[in-house]
Amino acid sequence: MQCISIQIQPKHSREFDRDQFLQRVRAIRSPEVDAIEEKGKLYLSFNFFTEFPAPLWQALTECLYKDPAYAAIIAPVSVVICEGETDDECLLLHHFDSSEPLDRL
C-alpha cells in the first residue's frame, strides 16, 4: 500500500479551506485527514492510500493542480509526496517552490 500525501504548509493551514478541497477530491477518493497542532503550528495533511499511485496522482493532478481556478489556491501552499511501504520509498511529486526537483511515479 502506498500513500499520496498532500501537505499544507503550516503558515497556510489555518486559513486553508478544507471543505472546498474535500468537495473537489471526494469524487476521486476520500482522504484521511491529519490535523496536528504542535508548538502553535497546525500541520495539515490529506492522505490518500492506494495500491495504484500513478493513476490516483494523475486524477488528483487534473482535479487540483491543473484546474485553472483551483491551481492558484493549492499549488503555492502545498507539498505532495508519495510514500511506499518502506521508509526509503518517498517521492516528491509537487512542491510550492517550483525550483525544487520533482520525482515521477
Helices and strands as residue ranges (DSSP letters): E 2-8, H 10-13, H 18-25, E 32-38, E 41-50, H 53-60, I 61-65, H 71-74, G 75-77, E 78-83, E 90-95
